[in-house]
Amino acid sequence: MHATNNPRKLALIIGNNKYTQNPLKNCVNDANDLSRALESIEFHVTKKTDLIYREMDQTIDRF
């Protein structure tokens, strides 16, 4: 199969634990686990953790 016939396997994963109110405990761990799982099936993963709103917005725009 030619590379041009393969769809691009891209994933953007954002895991945030550090909220001002009601911080979470496992979102970063979940993001890490999901990243590893997707990479194991040849996804190109962009993973970010504990972003503030502006950083999250910029990351999504760049993706």
Secondary structure, 3 states (H helix, E strand, C coil): CCHHHCCCCEEEEEECCCCCCCCCCCHHHHHHHHHHHHHHCCCEEEEEECCCHHHHHHHHHHC
